[in-house]
Amino acid sequence: MKKLIIFYVFMSCICFLSTVYGDSNSQPLEIQSGGSSVLQRIKDSGIMKVGINPYFKPFSFIEDNKRVGIDIDMATYLARQLGVKCETVVPKRFSDLIPMLQKGHIDLIMADMSKTFERAKAINFADPFFKTGLSIMINKAKAGRDKIPLDLSYDVFSSNLKRHQKEKDLIIAVTRGKAPSRIVPAYFPFAQIKKFETNDKAAQAVLDGQAHIMIHDELFLKVWINDHRQDTLYKVVVFPEPFKTDYYAFAIQKGNQEWLNLLNVFVMELKTSGYFDLLINKYMK
């Protein structure tokens, strides 16, 4: 109760100072497109179309028949900052997002897309808004039956795969179109790779014993296990540490530098204001 009272007093002070020192006659500055066709389109239509991830909890998912998540809140906040409406566009597959962006069906991608050199050939990335890492989720029961090493460290796991000549027996579940599906061969060149249409289906395949491991973002794997803890308890675990650093960033069409500059400032303010941390806490409760 004491903390709550202090919070309300603090907010009251902020409102008071804003009233006293703020410019009550100030108006939001108008969007200057600076030659960016996408920014001009947003300005003229009054709508910002955002391509989002079909399913990636806690960033984009369905709850009580409504799409919610960190990405949806960020997109809404950006649209409000621009003084336009936000329209979220959900593709059938994650891999559809870049073609949709290139064709002008959406104005930007806010879908926790890994910032990679390969993708940067076709689209422009803003500064990263989130640092994460690729990790491994393993079905201990299936691995034990098939004599796959159970060492929960990538270096030791990989070394023992080679030592016991089990590299070709390892079955890895990945999500079609996501960065891990392209990266995995570099880390496990002889493994069998099974591709699934969604993150959830790939994770479920590991739980069901169709694959020994899934490689994906550490945050997703931990959230998925927590959401399915009755089924995964003592059976499926995530390695304690990721084996590869990864960065998420917003993406836009090539040739829209002013739009990119604006997004970079938005990302900076997301971080420095603490708003992104608030969203993480909101959806990771």
C-alpha positions as CSV (number, residue, x, y, z in Angstrom):
1,M,0.0,0.0,0.0
2,K,2.8,2.4,0.9
3,K,4.5,1.8,-2.5
4,L,1.2,2.4,-4.2
5,I,0.8,5.7,-2.4
6,I,4.3,6.8,-3.3
7,F,3.6,5.9,-7.0
8,Y,0.5,8.0,-7.1
9,V,2.3,10.9,-5.5
10,F,5.1,10.6,-8.0
11,M,2.7,10.6,-11.0
12,S,0.8,13.5,-9.6
13,C,4.1,15.5,-9.4
14,I,4.9,14.6,-13.0
15,C,1.5,15.8,-14.2
16,F,1.9,19.0,-12.2
17,L,5.3,19.8,-13.6
18,S,4.1,19.0,-17.1
19,T,1.2,21.5,-16.6
20,V,3.4,24.2,-15.2
21,Y,6.4,23.9,-17.5
22,G,4.9,22.3,-20.6
23,D,3.8,24.2,-23.6
24,S,0.0,23.8,-23.6
25,N,-0.2,25.3,-27.1
26,S,2.3,22.9,-28.7
27,Q,1.1,20.8,-31.5
28,P,2.5,17.4,-32.8
29,L,5.0,18.0,-35.6
30,E,3.8,16.9,-39.0
31,I,5.4,13.9,-40.6
32,Q,8.1,14.9,-43.2
33,S,8.5,12.1,-45.7
34,G,11.8,13.4,-47.0
35,G,11.4,11.4,-50.2
36,S,10.4,8.2,-48.5
37,S,7.5,6.7,-50.5
38,V,6.4,4.5,-47.7
39,L,6.4,7.3,-45.1
40,Q,4.4,9.5,-47.6
41,R,1.9,6.7,-48.1
42,I,1.4,6.4,-44.3
43,K,1.0,10.1,-44.1
44,D,-1.6,10.3,-46.9
45,S,-3.6,7.3,-45.9
46,G,-3.5,8.0,-42.1
47,I,-2.8,4.2,-41.7
48,M,0.3,2.3,-40.9
49,K,0.2,-1.3,-42.0
50,V,2.4,-3.6,-39.9
51,G,3.3,-7.1,-40.7
52,I,3.5,-9.2,-37.5
53,N,4.4,-12.7,-36.5
54,P,1.5,-15.3,-36.9
55,Y,2.5,-16.8,-33.6
56,F,5.4,-16.1,-31.3
57,K,4.5,-15.8,-27.7
58,P,5.1,-13.4,-25.9
59,F,5.5,-11.1,-28.9
60,S,2.4,-12.0,-30.9
61,F,-0.3,-14.5,-29.9
62,I,-4.1,-15.0,-29.4
63,E,-5.6,-14.5,-25.9
64,D,-9.4,-14.4,-25.3
65,N,-10.0,-14.4,-29.1
66,K,-7.8,-11.3,-29.5
67,R,-4.3,-10.8,-30.8
68,V,-2.0,-9.4,-28.2
69,G,1.6,-9.3,-27.4
70,I,4.7,-7.1,-27.2
71,D,4.7,-6.5,-31.0
72,I,1.1,-5.4,-31.1
73,D,1.7,-2.9,-28.2
74,M,4.8,-1.5,-29.9
75,A,3.0,-1.1,-33.2
76,T,0.1,0.7,-31.6
77,Y,2.5,2.9,-29.7
78,L,4.5,3.8,-32.9
79,A,1.2,4.6,-34.8
80,R,0.2,6.9,-31.9
81,Q,3.5,8.7,-32.1
82,L,3.0,9.2,-35.8
83,G,-0.6,10.4,-35.3
84,V,-2.0,7.6,-37.6
85,K,-4.1,4.4,-37.1
86,C,-2.4,1.1,-36.8
87,E,-3.5,-1.9,-39.0
88,T,-1.8,-5.2,-38.2
89,V,-1.5,-7.7,-41.0
90,V,-1.0,-11.4,-40.1
91,P,0.5,-13.6,-42.9
92,K,-0.2,-17.3,-43.2
93,R,3.5,-18.0,-42.8
94,F,6.4,-16.0,-41.4
95,S,8.2,-16.4,-44.7
96,D,5.5,-14.4,-46.4
97,L,6.5,-11.2,-44.6
98,I,9.5,-10.1,-46.8
99,P,7.6,-10.6,-50.1
100,M,4.6,-8.6,-48.6
101,L,7.0,-5.8,-47.7
102,Q,8.6,-5.7,-51.1
103,K,5.3,-5.6,-52.8
104,G,4.1,-2.7,-50.7
105,H,1.3,-4.7,-49.0
106,I,2.7,-3.6,-45.6
107,D,4.7,-0.6,-44.5
108,L,7.0,-2.4,-42.1
109,I,7.7,-5.7,-40.4
110,M,7.5,-5.9,-36.6
111,A,7.7,-9.6,-36.2
112,D,10.9,-10.3,-34.1
113,M,12.8,-10.9,-37.3
114,S,16.5,-11.8,-36.8
115,K,18.8,-9.2,-38.3
116,T,20.9,-11.2,-40.8
117,F,23.1,-10.3,-43.7
118,E,21.2,-12.5,-46.1
119,R,17.9,-10.7,-45.3
120,A,19.6,-7.3,-45.5
121,K,20.2,-7.9,-49.2
122,A,16.5,-7.6,-49.8
123,I,15.3,-5.3,-47.0
124,N,16.6,-2.6,-44.6
125,F,16.8,-3.2,-40.9
126,A,16.4,-0.6,-38.2
127,D,18.7,-0.7,-35.1
128,P,18.0,-3.9,-33.0
129,F,15.4,-3.5,-30.3
130,F,16.1,-6.8,-28.6
131,K,19.1,-8.9,-27.9
132,T,18.5,-12.6,-27.5
133,G,20.1,-15.9,-28.5
134,L,19.5,-19.2,-30.2
135,S,19.2,-22.1,-27.8
136,I,18.4,-25.8,-27.7
137,M,15.3,-27.5,-26.3
138,I,15.9,-31.3,-25.9
139,N,13.5,-34.2,-25.3
140,K,15.6,-36.0,-22.6
141,A,13.5,-39.2,-22.9
142,K,13.9,-39.6,-26.6
143,A,17.5,-38.6,-26.5
144,G,18.2,-41.2,-23.9
145,R,16.4,-43.9,-25.8
146,D,18.4,-43.1,-29.0
147,K,21.7,-42.7,-27.1
148,I,21.9,-39.0,-28.0
149,P,24.1,-37.1,-25.5
150,L,22.3,-35.3,-22.7
151,D,24.9,-32.7,-22.0
152,L,23.2,-29.3,-21.5
153,S,26.0,-27.3,-23.0
154,Y,26.3,-26.8,-26.8
155,D,30.1,-27.3,-26.9
156,V,30.0,-30.5,-24.8
157,F,26.8,-31.7,-26.6
158,S,28.4,-31.2,-30.0
159,S,31.7,-32.8,-29.0
160,N,30.0,-35.9,-27.6
161,L,27.8,-36.2,-30.7
162,K,31.0,-36.6,-32.7
163,R,32.8,-38.7,-30.2
164,H,29.9,-41.2,-30.1
165,Q,29.3,-41.0,-33.8
166,K,25.7,-39.9,-33.4
167,E,25.8,-36.8,-35.6
168,K,23.7,-38.4,-38.4
169,D,21.2,-39.8,-35.9
170,L,20.3,-36.4,-34.4
171,I,16.9,-35.1,-35.5
172,I,16.4,-31.3,-35.3
173,A,13.0,-29.5,-35.5
174,V,13.0,-25.9,-36.9
175,T,10.4,-23.5,-38.1
176,R,10.3,-23.0,-41.9
177,G,11.5,-19.6,-43.0
178,K,13.0,-18.6,-39.7
179,A,16.7,-17.9,-39.2
180,P,17.5,-21.2,-37.4
181,S,16.4,-23.2,-40.4
182,R,19.3,-21.6,-42.3
183,I,21.8,-21.5,-39.5
184,V,21.4,-25.1,-38.2
185,P,23.5,-26.8,-41.0
186,A,26.5,-24.8,-40.0
187,Y,26.4,-26.1,-36.4
188,F,25.0,-29.6,-37.1
189,P,26.1,-30.4,-40.7
190,F,25.2,-34.1,-40.6
191,A,21.9,-33.9,-38.6
192,Q,18.5,-34.7,-40.0
193,I,16.4,-31.4,-40.2
194,K,12.6,-31.4,-40.0
195,K,10.9,-28.2,-40.9
196,F,7.5,-27.2,-39.5
197,E,5.2,-24.3,-40.4
198,T,5.0,-22.7,-37.0
199,N,7.1,-22.5,-33.9
200,D,4.5,-24.2,-31.9
201,K,4.3,-27.2,-34.2
202,A,8.1,-27.6,-34.1
203,A,8.2,-27.5,-30.3
204,Q,5.3,-30.0,-30.1
205,A,7.2,-32.3,-32.4
206,V,10.0,-32.4,-29.9
207,L,7.6,-33.1,-27.1
208,D,5.9,-35.9,-29.1
209,G,9.3,-37.5,-29.9
210,Q,9.4,-36.7,-33.6
211,A,12.7,-34.9,-33.0
212,H,15.4,-34.9,-30.4
213,I,15.9,-31.1,-30.2
214,M,14.5,-27.8,-31.4
215,I,16.7,-24.8,-32.1
216,H,15.1,-21.4,-31.7
217,D,15.0,-18.2,-29.8
218,E,15.8,-18.8,-26.1
219,L,12.8,-16.7,-24.9
220,F,10.3,-18.6,-27.0
221,L,11.6,-22.0,-25.9
222,K,11.4,-21.1,-22.2
223,V,7.9,-19.6,-22.6
224,W,6.7,-22.6,-24.5
225,I,7.9,-25.0,-21.8
226,N,6.4,-22.9,-19.1
227,D,3.0,-22.9,-20.9
228,H,3.2,-26.7,-21.3
229,R,4.8,-27.5,-18.0
230,Q,2.4,-30.3,-17.2
231,D,3.5,-32.2,-20.3
232,T,7.1,-31.1,-20.4
233,L,8.1,-31.5,-16.7
234,Y,11.1,-33.8,-16.3
235,K,10.9,-34.6,-20.0
236,V,11.8,-31.5,-22.1
237,V,14.3,-28.9,-21.0
238,V,16.1,-25.8,-22.5
239,F,19.9,-25.6,-22.4
240,P,20.9,-23.0,-19.7
241,E,22.8,-20.8,-22.1
242,P,22.2,-19.9,-25.8
243,F,24.9,-20.9,-28.2
244,K,24.5,-18.0,-30.6
245,T,23.7,-14.3,-30.1
246,D,20.7,-13.0,-32.0
247,Y,19.2,-9.6,-32.6
248,Y,15.6,-8.7,-33.5
249,A,14.9,-5.6,-35.6
250,F,12.1,-3.9,-37.5
251,A,12.4,-4.1,-41.3
252,I,11.3,-1.8,-44.2
253,Q,11.5,-1.6,-48.0
254,K,14.8,-0.5,-49.5
255,G,15.1,3.1,-50.6
256,N,13.3,4.7,-47.6
257,Q,16.1,6.3,-45.6
258,E,13.9,8.9,-43.8
259,W,11.5,6.1,-42.7
260,L,14.5,4.1,-41.4
261,N,15.9,7.2,-39.6
262,L,12.6,7.7,-37.8
263,L,12.4,4.1,-36.8
264,N,15.9,4.2,-35.3
265,V,14.9,7.1,-33.1
266,F,11.8,5.2,-32.1
267,V,13.9,2.2,-31.1
268,M,16.2,4.4,-29.1
269,E,13.3,5.9,-27.2
270,L,11.8,2.5,-26.6
271,K,14.9,1.5,-24.8
272,T,15.8,4.7,-23.0
273,S,12.3,5.4,-21.8
274,G,11.9,2.0,-20.2
275,Y,8.8,1.3,-22.2
276,F,10.2,-1.9,-23.8
277,D,11.1,-3.3,-20.4
278,L,7.6,-2.6,-19.2
279,L,6.2,-4.6,-22.1
280,I,8.6,-7.5,-21.3
281,N,7.4,-7.5,-17.7
282,K,3.8,-7.2,-18.7
283,Y,3.9,-10.4,-20.9
284,M,6.4,-12.4,-19.0
285,K,4.4,-12.3,-15.7
